Amino acid sequence: MIIRYSANTLVGQLSLPSSYVGLCTPEDLAELAALAHWQDHPEESPTFITVIHLQDVDGHDLGLFEVRCEQHPVFTASQLRQA
């Protein structure tokens, strides 16, 4: 399924399997659209807030969404050898 959206007024589209889209909430789709937008524009840094308009999802306009870019620290553990 082709999902047509705009991110910060720039048009884009995202191709996802229909079976997957059926399991997603509109918020999930907005987050995926924001991710796709910033992947399509690697020369730019993501803004803290990306306004996503899901214009065409299976023939329906799902409206506007505010997607926040929040980066969380990732912790990775590795066991140390005892001396």
HTML snippet that shows the backbone in 3Dmol.js (N, CA, C, O; Angstrom):
<script src="https://3Dmol.org/build/3Dmol-min.js"></script>
<div id="view" style="width:600px;height:400px;position:relative"></div>
<script>
const pdb = `
ATOM      1  N   MET A   1       0.850  -1.174   0.000  1.00  0.00           N
ATOM      2  CA  MET A   1       0.000   0.000   0.000  1.00  0.00           C
ATOM      3  C   MET A   1       0.899   1.242   0.000  1.00  0.00           C
ATOM      4  O   MET A   1       1.899   1.300   0.716  1.00  0.00           O
ATOM      5  N   ILE A   2       0.532   2.210  -0.799  1.00  0.00           N
ATOM      6  CA  ILE A   2       1.245   3.484  -0.846  1.00  0.00           C
ATOM      7  C   ILE A   2       0.543   4.463   0.102  1.00  0.00           C
ATOM      8  O   ILE A   2      -0.656   4.714  -0.024  1.00  0.00           O
ATOM      9  N   ILE A   3       1.300   5.003   1.039  1.00  0.00           N
ATOM     10  CA  ILE A   3       0.776   6.004   1.963  1.00  0.00           C
ATOM     11  C   ILE A   3       1.335   7.352   1.536  1.00  0.00           C
ATOM     12  O   ILE A   3       2.550   7.535   1.463  1.00  0.00           O
ATOM     13  N   ARG A   4       0.449   8.285   1.257  1.00  0.00           N
ATOM     14  CA  ARG A   4       0.869   9.627   0.853  1.00  0.00           C
ATOM     15  C   ARG A   4       0.740  10.554   2.056  1.00  0.00           C
ATOM     16  O   ARG A   4      -0.276  10.574   2.750  1.00  0.00           O
ATOM     17  N   TYR A   5       1.802  11.318   2.278  1.00  0.00           N
ATOM     18  CA  TYR A   5       1.842  12.182   3.452  1.00  0.00           C
ATOM     19  C   TYR A   5       2.593  13.457   3.120  1.00  0.00           C
ATOM     20  O   TYR A   5       3.238  13.557   2.076  1.00  0.00           O
ATOM     21  N   SER A   6       2.506  14.420   4.008  1.00  0.00           N
ATOM     22  CA  SER A   6       3.403  15.573   3.950  1.00  0.00           C
ATOM     23  C   SER A   6       4.043  15.693   5.328  1.00  0.00           C
ATOM     24  O   SER A   6       3.414  15.451   6.358  1.00  0.00           O
ATOM     25  N   ALA A   7       5.312  16.073   5.308  1.00  0.00           N
ATOM     26  CA  ALA A   7       6.071  16.260   6.543  1.00  0.00           C
ATOM     27  C   ALA A   7       6.623  17.671   6.514  1.00  0.00           C
ATOM     28  O   ALA A   7       7.426  18.016   5.647  1.00  0.00           O
ATOM     29  N   ASN A   8       6.192  18.485   7.464  1.00  0.00           N
ATOM     30  CA  ASN A   8       6.586  19.905   7.468  1.00  0.00           C
ATOM     31  C   ASN A   8       6.338  20.526   6.100  1.00  0.00           C
ATOM     32  O   ASN A   8       7.172  21.278   5.595  1.00  0.00           O
ATOM     33  N   THR A   9       5.212  20.218   5.508  1.00  0.00           N
ATOM     34  CA  THR A   9       4.698  20.693   4.210  1.00  0.00           C
ATOM     35  C   THR A   9       5.399  20.089   2.990  1.00  0.00           C
ATOM     36  O   THR A   9       5.024  20.420   1.866  1.00  0.00           O
ATOM     37  N   LEU A  10       6.396  19.223   3.161  1.00  0.00           N
ATOM     38  CA  LEU A  10       7.041  18.566   2.020  1.00  0.00           C
ATOM     39  C   LEU A  10       6.352  17.231   1.756  1.00  0.00           C
ATOM     40  O   LEU A  10       6.163  16.433   2.674  1.00  0.00           O
ATOM     41  N   VAL A  11       5.976  16.989   0.495  1.00  0.00           N
ATOM     42  CA  VAL A  11       5.243  15.776   0.148  1.00  0.00           C
ATOM     43  C   VAL A  11       6.164  14.559   0.111  1.00  0.00           C
ATOM     44  O   VAL A  11       7.338  14.647  -0.248  1.00  0.00           O
ATOM     45  N   GLY A  12       5.592  13.432   0.492  1.00  0.00           N
ATOM     46  CA  GLY A  12       6.329  12.182   0.438  1.00  0.00           C
ATOM     47  C   GLY A  12       5.372  11.011   0.359  1.00  0.00           C
ATOM     48  O   GLY A  12       4.159  11.162   0.504  1.00  0.00           O
ATOM     49  N   GLN A  13       5.940   9.849   0.128  1.00  0.00           N
ATOM     50  CA  GLN A  13       5.124   8.645   0.137  1.00  0.00           C
ATOM     51  C   GLN A  13       5.927   7.495   0.714  1.00  0.00           C
ATOM     52  O   GLN A  13       7.158   7.483   0.681  1.00  0.00           O
ATOM     53  N   LEU A  14       5.194   6.535   1.243  1.00  0.00           N
ATOM     54  CA  LEU A  14       5.768   5.410   1.951  1.00  0.00           C
ATOM     55  C   LEU A  14       5.037   4.168   1.482  1.00  0.00           C
ATOM     56  O   LEU A  14       3.808   4.148   1.420  1.00  0.00           O
ATOM     57  N   SER A  15       5.787   3.140   1.155  1.00  0.00           N
ATOM     58  CA  SER A  15       5.189   1.886   0.705  1.00  0.00           C
ATOM     59  C   SER A  15       5.310   0.847   1.815  1.00  0.00           C
ATOM     60  O   SER A  15       6.413   0.521   2.256  1.00  0.00           O
ATOM     61  N   LEU A  16       4.172   0.332   2.261  1.00  0.00           N
ATOM     62  CA  LEU A  16       4.127  -0.674   3.324  1.00  0.00           C
ATOM     63  C   LEU A  16       3.148  -1.780   2.928  1.00  0.00           C
ATOM     64  O   LEU A  16       2.184  -1.529   2.205  1.00  0.00           O
ATOM     65  N   PRO A  17       3.396  -3.002   3.402  1.00  0.00           N
ATOM     66  CA  PRO A  17       2.428  -4.076   3.125  1.00  0.00           C
ATOM     67  C   PRO A  17       1.063  -3.755   3.755  1.00  0.00           C
ATOM     68  O   PRO A  17       0.996  -3.260   4.880  1.00  0.00           O
ATOM     69  N   SER A  18       0.006  -4.032   3.040  1.00  0.00           N
ATOM     70  CA  SER A  18      -1.350  -3.750   3.534  1.00  0.00           C
ATOM     71  C   SER A  18      -1.627  -4.471   4.846  1.00  0.00           C
ATOM     72  O   SER A  18      -2.283  -3.923   5.731  1.00  0.00           O
ATOM     73  N   SER A  19      -1.130  -5.696   4.974  1.00  0.00           N
ATOM     74  CA  SER A  19      -1.369  -6.451   6.209  1.00  0.00           C
ATOM     75  C   SER A  19      -0.718  -5.768   7.407  1.00  0.00           C
ATOM     76  O   SER A  19      -1.247  -5.813   8.518  1.00  0.00           O
ATOM     77  N   TYR A  20       0.435  -5.133   7.178  1.00  0.00           N
ATOM     78  CA  TYR A  20       1.116  -4.412   8.257  1.00  0.00           C
ATOM     79  C   TYR A  20       0.369  -3.138   8.612  1.00  0.00           C
ATOM     80  O   TYR A  20       0.192  -2.825   9.790  1.00  0.00           O
ATOM     81  N   VAL A  21      -0.069  -2.400   7.595  1.00  0.00           N
ATOM     82  CA  VAL A  21      -0.799  -1.149   7.813  1.00  0.00           C
ATOM     83  C   VAL A  21      -2.071  -1.417   8.623  1.00  0.00           C
ATOM     84  O   VAL A  21      -2.467  -0.596   9.450  1.00  0.00           O
ATOM     85  N   GLY A  22      -2.703  -2.555   8.388  1.00  0.00           N
ATOM     86  CA  GLY A  22      -3.919  -2.908   9.122  1.00  0.00           C
ATOM     87  C   GLY A  22      -3.685  -3.086  10.613  1.00  0.00           C
ATOM     88  O   GLY A  22      -4.623  -2.972  11.402  1.00  0.00           O
ATOM     89  N   LEU A  23      -2.449  -3.362  11.012  1.00  0.00           N
ATOM     90  CA  LEU A  23      -2.111  -3.549  12.429  1.00  0.00           C
ATOM     91  C   LEU A  23      -1.650  -2.261  13.104  1.00  0.00           C
ATOM     92  O   LEU A  23      -1.537  -2.211  14.329  1.00  0.00           O
ATOM     93  N   CYS A  24      -1.385  -1.227  12.325  1.00  0.00           N
ATOM     94  CA  CYS A  24      -0.835   0.035  12.847  1.00  0.00           C
ATOM     95  C   CYS A  24      -1.936   0.994  13.277  1.00  0.00           C
ATOM     96  O   CYS A  24      -3.025   1.018  12.703  1.00  0.00           O
ATOM     97  N   THR A  25      -1.627   1.775  14.292  1.00  0.00           N
ATOM     98  CA  THR A  25      -2.499   2.886  14.658  1.00  0.00           C
ATOM     99  C   THR A  25      -2.127   4.071  13.757  1.00  0.00           C
ATOM    100  O   THR A  25      -1.050   4.059  13.160  1.00  0.00           O
ATOM    101  N   PRO A  26      -2.969   5.070  13.644  1.00  0.00           N
ATOM    102  CA  PRO A  26      -2.595   6.258  12.884  1.00  0.00           C
ATOM    103  C   PRO A  26      -1.313   6.899  13.426  1.00  0.00           C
ATOM    104  O   PRO A  26      -0.508   7.424  12.657  1.00  0.00           O
ATOM    105  N   GLU A  27      -1.126   6.856  14.749  1.00  0.00           N
ATOM    106  CA  GLU A  27       0.089   7.420  15.348  1.00  0.00           C
ATOM    107  C   GLU A  27       1.326   6.641  14.899  1.00  0.00           C
ATOM    108  O   GLU A  27       2.371   7.233  14.632  1.00  0.00           O
ATOM    109  N   ASP A  28       1.206   5.313  14.817  1.00  0.00           N
ATOM    110  CA  ASP A  28       2.313   4.489  14.320  1.00  0.00           C
ATOM    111  C   ASP A  28       2.688   4.902  12.898  1.00  0.00           C
ATOM    112  O   ASP A  28       3.866   5.040  12.569  1.00  0.00           O
ATOM    113  N   LEU A  29       1.670   5.096  12.063  1.00  0.00           N
ATOM    114  CA  LEU A  29       1.913   5.483  10.666  1.00  0.00           C
ATOM    115  C   LEU A  29       2.553   6.864  10.581  1.00  0.00           C
ATOM    116  O   LEU A  29       3.417   7.094   9.735  1.00  0.00           O
ATOM    117  N   ALA A  30       2.139   7.782  11.449  1.00  0.00           N
ATOM    118  CA  ALA A  30       2.732   9.120  11.464  1.00  0.00           C
ATOM    119  C   ALA A  30       4.208   9.031  11.840  1.00  0.00           C
ATOM    120  O   ALA A  30       5.040   9.724  11.254  1.00  0.00           O
ATOM    121  N   GLU A  31       4.537   8.183  12.811  1.00  0.00           N
ATOM    122  CA  GLU A  31       5.941   8.006  13.200  1.00  0.00           C
ATOM    123  C   GLU A  31       6.755   7.410  12.057  1.00  0.00           C
ATOM    124  O   GLU A  31       7.883   7.834  11.809  1.00  0.00           O
ATOM    125  N   LEU A  32       6.183   6.424  11.359  1.00  0.00           N
ATOM    126  CA  LEU A  32       6.885   5.829  10.213  1.00  0.00           C
ATOM    127  C   LEU A  32       7.078   6.850   9.091  1.00  0.00           C
ATOM    128  O   LEU A  32       8.117   6.866   8.432  1.00  0.00           O
ATOM    129  N   ALA A  33       6.077   7.698   8.879  1.00  0.00           N
ATOM    130  CA  ALA A  33       6.192   8.733   7.848  1.00  0.00           C
ATOM    131  C   ALA A  33       7.283   9.739   8.214  1.00  0.00           C
ATOM    132  O   ALA A  33       8.043  10.172   7.347  1.00  0.00           O
ATOM    133  N   ALA A  34       7.364  10.109   9.488  1.00  0.00           N
ATOM    134  CA  ALA A  34       8.415  11.034   9.927  1.00  0.00           C
ATOM    135  C   ALA A  34       9.787  10.408   9.720  1.00  0.00           C
ATOM    136  O   ALA A  34      10.713  11.069   9.250  1.00  0.00           O
ATOM    137  N   LEU A  35       9.915   9.133  10.070  1.00  0.00           N
ATOM    138  CA  LEU A  35      11.182   8.431   9.862  1.00  0.00           C
ATOM    139  C   LEU A  35      11.549   8.407   8.388  1.00  0.00           C
ATOM    140  O   LEU A  35      12.692   8.682   8.025  1.00  0.00           O
ATOM    141  N   ALA A  36      10.584   8.079   7.539  1.00  0.00           N
ATOM    142  CA  ALA A  36      10.832   8.036   6.097  1.00  0.00           C
ATOM    143  C   ALA A  36      11.231   9.420   5.573  1.00  0.00           C
ATOM    144  O   ALA A  36      12.130   9.541   4.741  1.00  0.00           O
ATOM    145  N   HIS A  37      10.566  10.443   6.061  1.00  0.00           N
ATOM    146  CA  HIS A  37      10.884  11.809   5.629  1.00  0.00           C
ATOM    147  C   HIS A  37      12.336  12.153   5.927  1.00  0.00           C
ATOM    148  O   HIS A  37      13.051  12.647   5.055  1.00  0.00           O
ATOM    149  N   TRP A  38      12.776  11.893   7.164  1.00  0.00           N
ATOM    150  CA  TRP A  38      14.147  12.271   7.528  1.00  0.00           C
ATOM    151  C   TRP A  38      15.180  11.370   6.864  1.00  0.00           C
ATOM    152  O   TRP A  38      16.315  11.791   6.644  1.00  0.00           O
ATOM    153  N   GLN A  39      14.803  10.135   6.541  1.00  0.00           N
ATOM    154  CA  GLN A  39      15.706   9.271   5.770  1.00  0.00           C
ATOM    155  C   GLN A  39      15.836   9.774   4.339  1.00  0.00           C
ATOM    156  O   GLN A  39      16.897   9.643   3.729  1.00  0.00           O
ATOM    157  N   ASP A  40      14.774  10.342   3.806  1.00  0.00           N
ATOM    158  CA  ASP A  40      14.797  10.908   2.448  1.00  0.00           C
ATOM    159  C   ASP A  40      15.557  12.228   2.379  1.00  0.00           C
ATOM    160  O   ASP A  40      15.916  12.675   1.289  1.00  0.00           O
ATOM    161  N   HIS A  41      15.808  12.862   3.533  1.00  0.00           N
ATOM    162  CA  HIS A  41      16.501  14.151   3.593  1.00  0.00           C
ATOM    163  C   HIS A  41      17.689  14.062   4.561  1.00  0.00           C
ATOM    164  O   HIS A  41      17.709  14.748   5.583  1.00  0.00           O
ATOM    165  N   PRO A  42      18.676  13.219   4.240  1.00  0.00           N
ATOM    166  CA  PRO A  42      19.798  13.007   5.176  1.00  0.00           C
ATOM    167  C   PRO A  42      20.688  14.235   5.355  1.00  0.00           C
ATOM    168  O   PRO A  42      21.454  14.310   6.316  1.00  0.00           O
ATOM    169  N   GLU A  43      20.594  15.176   4.455  1.00  0.00           N
ATOM    170  CA  GLU A  43      21.417  16.383   4.556  1.00  0.00           C
ATOM    171  C   GLU A  43      20.899  17.337   5.629  1.00  0.00           C
ATOM    172  O   GLU A  43      21.579  18.294   6.000  1.00  0.00           O
ATOM    173  N   GLU A  44      19.704  17.073   6.119  1.00  0.00           N
ATOM    174  CA  GLU A  44      19.104  17.926   7.149  1.00  0.00           C
ATOM    175  C   GLU A  44      19.026  17.170   8.473  1.00  0.00           C
ATOM    176  O   GLU A  44      18.874  15.949   8.490  1.00  0.00           O
ATOM    177  N   SER A  45      19.129  17.890   9.562  1.00  0.00           N
ATOM    178  CA  SER A  45      18.955  17.293  10.882  1.00  0.00           C
ATOM    179  C   SER A  45      17.468  17.305  11.232  1.00  0.00           C
ATOM    180  O   SER A  45      16.778  18.288  10.964  1.00  0.00           O
ATOM    181  N   PRO A  46      16.970  16.219  11.830  1.00  0.00           N
ATOM    182  CA  PRO A  46      15.545  16.202  12.208  1.00  0.00           C
ATOM    183  C   PRO A  46      15.209  17.327  13.180  1.00  0.00           C
ATOM    184  O   PRO A  46      15.963  17.621  14.109  1.00  0.00           O
ATOM    185  N   THR A  47      14.068  17.942  12.943  1.00  0.00           N
ATOM    186  CA  THR A  47      13.586  18.965  13.854  1.00  0.00           C
ATOM    187  C   THR A  47      12.988  18.275  15.077  1.00  0.00           C
ATOM    188  O   THR A  47      12.621  17.102  15.007  1.00  0.00           O
ATOM    189  N   PHE A  48      12.887  18.989  16.190  1.00  0.00           N
ATOM    190  CA  PHE A  48      12.328  18.406  17.401  1.00  0.00           C
ATOM    191  C   PHE A  48      10.885  17.951  17.168  1.00  0.00           C
ATOM    192  O   PHE A  48      10.466  16.908  17.671  1.00  0.00           O
ATOM    193  N   ILE A  49      10.133  18.743  16.402  1.00  0.00           N
ATOM    194  CA  ILE A  49       8.753  18.388  16.065  1.00  0.00           C
ATOM    195  C   ILE A  49       8.614  18.373  14.551  1.00  0.00           C
ATOM    196  O   ILE A  49       8.984  19.326  13.866  1.00  0.00           O
ATOM    197  N   THR A  50       8.070  17.268  14.041  1.00  0.00           N
ATOM    198  CA  THR A  50       7.750  17.154  12.621  1.00  0.00           C
ATOM    199  C   THR A  50       6.233  17.056  12.522  1.00  0.00           C
ATOM    200  O   THR A  50       5.616  16.200  13.156  1.00  0.00           O
ATOM    201  N   VAL A  51       5.642  17.930  11.728  1.00  0.00           N
ATOM    202  CA  VAL A  51       4.191  17.896  11.536  1.00  0.00           C
ATOM    203  C   VAL A  51       3.905  17.001  10.332  1.00  0.00           C
ATOM    204  O   VAL A  51       4.319  17.290   9.209  1.00  0.00           O
ATOM    205  N   ILE A  52       3.193  15.916  10.593  1.00  0.00           N
ATOM    206  CA  ILE A  52       2.859  14.938   9.560  1.00  0.00           C
ATOM    207  C   ILE A  52       1.370  15.031   9.244  1.00  0.00           C
ATOM    208  O   ILE A  52       0.523  15.025  10.137  1.00  0.00           O
ATOM    209  N   HIS A  53       1.077  15.116   7.955  1.00  0.00           N
ATOM    210  CA  HIS A  53      -0.314  15.043   7.499  1.00  0.00           C
ATOM    211  C   HIS A  53      -0.434  13.747   6.705  1.00  0.00           C
ATOM    212  O   HIS A  53       0.133  13.624   5.619  1.00  0.00           O
ATOM    213  N   LEU A  54      -1.170  12.786   7.245  1.00  0.00           N
ATOM    214  CA  LEU A  54      -1.416  11.524   6.537  1.00  0.00           C
ATOM    215  C   LEU A  54      -2.570  11.762   5.574  1.00  0.00           C
ATOM    216  O   LEU A  54      -3.739  11.605   5.925  1.00  0.00           O
ATOM    217  N   GLN A  55      -2.215  12.142   4.357  1.00  0.00           N
ATOM    218  CA  GLN A  55      -3.207  12.588   3.389  1.00  0.00           C
ATOM    219  C   GLN A  55      -3.994  11.456   2.742  1.00  0.00           C
ATOM    220  O   GLN A  55      -5.184  11.600   2.461  1.00  0.00           O
ATOM    221  N   ASP A  56      -3.318  10.318   2.503  1.00  0.00           N
ATOM    222  CA  ASP A  56      -4.004   9.216   1.822  1.00  0.00           C
ATOM    223  C   ASP A  56      -3.499   7.889   2.359  1.00  0.00           C
ATOM    224  O   ASP A  56      -2.416   7.429   1.997  1.00  0.00           O
ATOM    225  N   VAL A  57      -4.285   7.288   3.215  1.00  0.00           N
ATOM    226  CA  VAL A  57      -4.008   5.943   3.731  1.00  0.00           C
ATOM    227  C   VAL A  57      -5.221   5.097   3.355  1.00  0.00           C
ATOM    228  O   VAL A  57      -6.275   5.188   3.982  1.00  0.00           O
ATOM    229  N   ASP A  58      -5.058   4.285   2.337  1.00  0.00           N
ATOM    230  CA  ASP A  58      -6.153   3.448   1.834  1.00  0.00           C
ATOM    231  C   ASP A  58      -7.382   4.289   1.489  1.00  0.00           C
ATOM    232  O   ASP A  58      -8.516   3.896   1.763  1.00  0.00           O
ATOM    233  N   GLY A  59      -7.137   5.451   0.884  1.00  0.00           N
ATOM    234  CA  GLY A  59      -8.227   6.332   0.461  1.00  0.00           C
ATOM    235  C   GLY A  59      -8.772   7.253   1.538  1.00  0.00           C
ATOM    236  O   GLY A  59      -9.749   7.963   1.299  1.00  0.00           O
ATOM    237  N   HIS A  60      -8.162   7.260   2.723  1.00  0.00           N
ATOM    238  CA  HIS A  60      -8.653   8.091   3.824  1.00  0.00           C
ATOM    239  C   HIS A  60      -7.608   9.115   4.253  1.00  0.00           C
ATOM    240  O   HIS A  60      -6.415   8.819   4.305  1.00  0.00           O
ATOM    241  N   ASP A  61      -8.072  10.312   4.556  1.00  0.00           N
ATOM    242  CA  ASP A  61      -7.227  11.358   5.134  1.00  0.00           C
ATOM    243  C   ASP A  61      -7.305  11.189   6.649  1.00  0.00           C
ATOM    244  O   ASP A  61      -8.361  11.382   7.252  1.00  0.00           O
ATOM    245  N   LEU A  62      -6.161  10.820   7.263  1.00  0.00           N
ATOM    246  CA  LEU A  62      -6.166  10.572   8.708  1.00  0.00           C
ATOM    247  C   LEU A  62      -5.819  11.804   9.532  1.00  0.00           C
ATOM    248  O   LEU A  62      -5.795  11.738  10.761  1.00  0.00           O
ATOM    249  N   GLY A  63      -5.548  12.935   8.867  1.00  0.00           N
ATOM    250  CA  GLY A  63      -5.332  14.179   9.588  1.00  0.00           C
ATOM    251  C   GLY A  63      -3.884  14.485   9.920  1.00  0.00           C
ATOM    252  O   GLY A  63      -2.952  13.886   9.383  1.00  0.00           O
ATOM    253  N   LEU A  64      -3.731  15.449  10.835  1.00  0.00           N
ATOM    254  CA  LEU A  64      -2.417  15.968  11.221  1.00  0.00           C
ATOM    255  C   LEU A  64      -1.924  15.334  12.513  1.00  0.00           C
ATOM    256  O   LEU A  64      -2.702  15.023  13.414  1.00  0.00           O
ATOM    257  N   PHE A  65      -0.605  15.152  12.579  1.00  0.00           N
ATOM    258  CA  PHE A  65       0.027  14.583  13.758  1.00  0.00           C
ATOM    259  C   PHE A  65       1.296  15.356  14.068  1.00  0.00           C
ATOM    260  O   PHE A  65       1.995  15.815  13.165  1.00  0.00           O
ATOM    261  N   GLU A  66       1.581  15.495  15.333  1.00  0.00           N
ATOM    262  CA  GLU A  66       2.833  16.090  15.792  1.00  0.00           C
ATOM    263  C   GLU A  66       3.731  14.934  16.225  1.00  0.00           C
ATOM    264  O   GLU A  66       3.406  14.202  17.160  1.00  0.00           O
ATOM    265  N   VAL A  67       4.856  14.777  15.543  1.00  0.00           N
ATOM    266  CA  VAL A  67       5.781  13.692  15.874  1.00  0.00           C
ATOM    267  C   VAL A  67       7.029  14.321  16.473  1.00  0.00           C
ATOM    268  O   VAL A  67       7.689  15.139  15.833  1.00  0.00           O
ATOM    269  N   ARG A  68       7.347  13.938  17.694  1.00  0.00           N
ATOM    270  CA  ARG A  68       8.517  14.483  18.395  1.00  0.00           C
ATOM    271  C   ARG A  68       9.722  13.575  18.199  1.00  0.00           C
ATOM    272  O   ARG A  68       9.612  12.349  18.210  1.00  0.00           O
ATOM    273  N   CYS A  69      10.855  14.201  18.022  1.00  0.00           N
ATOM    274  CA  CYS A  69      12.120  13.480  17.895  1.00  0.00           C
ATOM    275  C   CYS A  69      12.803  13.505  19.250  1.00  0.00           C
ATOM    276  O   CYS A  69      13.438  14.490  19.626  1.00  0.00           O
ATOM    277  N   GLU A  70      12.664  12.417  19.969  1.00  0.00           N
ATOM    278  CA  GLU A  70      13.267  12.331  21.302  1.00  0.00           C
ATOM    279  C   GLU A  70      14.292  11.211  21.276  1.00  0.00           C
ATOM    280  O   GLU A  70      13.963  10.058  20.997  1.00  0.00           O
ATOM    281  N   GLN A  71      15.516  11.554  21.565  1.00  0.00           N
ATOM    282  CA  GLN A  71      16.567  10.551  21.579  1.00  0.00           C
ATOM    283  C   GLN A  71      16.828  10.127  23.008  1.00  0.00           C
ATOM    284  O   GLN A  71      17.040  10.955  23.893  1.00  0.00           O
ATOM    285  N   HIS A  72      16.809   8.849  23.212  1.00  0.00           N
ATOM    286  CA  HIS A  72      17.035   8.283  24.535  1.00  0.00           C
ATOM    287  C   HIS A  72      18.405   7.603  24.552  1.00  0.00           C
ATOM    288  O   HIS A  72      18.816   7.021  23.548  1.00  0.00           O
ATOM    289  N   PRO A  73      19.109   7.669  25.670  1.00  0.00           N
ATOM    290  CA  PRO A  73      20.391   6.981  25.749  1.00  0.00           C
ATOM    291  C   PRO A  73      20.185   5.468  25.657  1.00  0.00           C
ATOM    292  O   PRO A  73      19.203   4.923  26.160  1.00  0.00           O
ATOM    293  N   VAL A  74      21.119   4.823  25.013  1.00  0.00           N
ATOM    294  CA  VAL A  74      21.082   3.374  24.900  1.00  0.00           C
ATOM    295  C   VAL A  74      22.225   2.821  25.731  1.00  0.00           C
ATOM    296  O   VAL A  74      23.370   3.248  25.578  1.00  0.00           O
ATOM    297  N   PHE A  75      21.925   1.879  26.607  1.00  0.00           N
ATOM    298  CA  PHE A  75      22.934   1.294  27.469  1.00  0.00           C
ATOM    299  C   PHE A  75      23.258  -0.107  26.989  1.00  0.00           C
ATOM    300  O   PHE A  75      22.355  -0.901  26.725  1.00  0.00           O
ATOM    301  N   THR A  76      24.539  -0.412  26.873  1.00  0.00           N
ATOM    302  CA  THR A  76      24.995  -1.726  26.453  1.00  0.00           C
ATOM    303  C   THR A  76      25.971  -2.263  27.486  1.00  0.00           C
ATOM    304  O   THR A  76      26.957  -1.607  27.822  1.00  0.00           O
ATOM    305  N   ALA A  77      25.692  -3.457  27.987  1.00  0.00           N
ATOM    306  CA  ALA A  77      26.561  -4.048  29.015  1.00  0.00           C
ATOM    307  C   ALA A  77      27.423  -5.144  28.413  1.00  0.00           C
ATOM    308  O   ALA A  77      27.001  -5.863  27.507  1.00  0.00           O
ATOM    309  N   SER A  78      28.623  -5.256  28.926  1.00  0.00           N
ATOM    310  CA  SER A  78      29.488  -6.398  28.593  1.00  0.00           C
ATOM    311  C   SER A  78      30.199  -6.816  29.870  1.00  0.00           C
ATOM    312  O   SER A  78      30.640  -5.984  30.662  1.00  0.00           O
ATOM    313  N   GLN A  79      30.295  -8.106  30.043  1.00  0.00           N
ATOM    314  CA  GLN A  79      30.884  -8.627  31.263  1.00  0.00           C
ATOM    315  C   GLN A  79      32.383  -8.399  31.269  1.00  0.00           C
ATOM    316  O   GLN A  79      33.055  -8.588  30.256  1.00  0.00           O
ATOM    317  N   LEU A  80      32.905  -7.988  32.429  1.00  0.00           N
ATOM    318  CA  LEU A  80      34.339  -7.773  32.580  1.00  0.00           C
ATOM    319  C   LEU A  80      34.966  -8.999  33.229  1.00  0.00           C
ATOM    320  O   LEU A  80      34.360  -9.677  34.058  1.00  0.00           O
ATOM    321  N   ARG A  81      36.189  -9.252  32.823  1.00  0.00           N
ATOM    322  CA  ARG A  81      36.934 -10.353  33.443  1.00  0.00           C
ATOM    323  C   ARG A  81      37.537  -9.868  34.758  1.00  0.00           C
ATOM    324  O   ARG A  81      38.031  -8.745  34.858  1.00  0.00           O
ATOM    325  N   GLN A  82      37.486 -10.721  35.739  1.00  0.00           N
ATOM    326  CA  GLN A  82      38.074 -10.344  37.023  1.00  0.00           C
ATOM    327  C   GLN A  82      39.560 -10.653  37.005  1.00  0.00           C
ATOM    328  O   GLN A  82      39.993 -11.664  36.454  1.00  0.00           O
ATOM    329  N   ALA A  83      40.346  -9.752  37.628  1.00  0.00           N
ATOM    330  CA  ALA A  83      41.799  -9.924  37.642  1.00  0.00           C
ATOM    331  C   ALA A  83      42.243 -10.937  38.662  1.00  0.00           C
ATOM    332  O   ALA A  83      43.439 -11.195  38.796  1.00  0.00           O
TER     333      ALA A  83
END
`;
const viewer = $3Dmol.createViewer("view");
viewer.addModel(pdb, "pdb");
viewer.setStyle({}, {cartoon: {color: "spectrum"}});
viewer.zoomTo();
viewer.render();
</script>
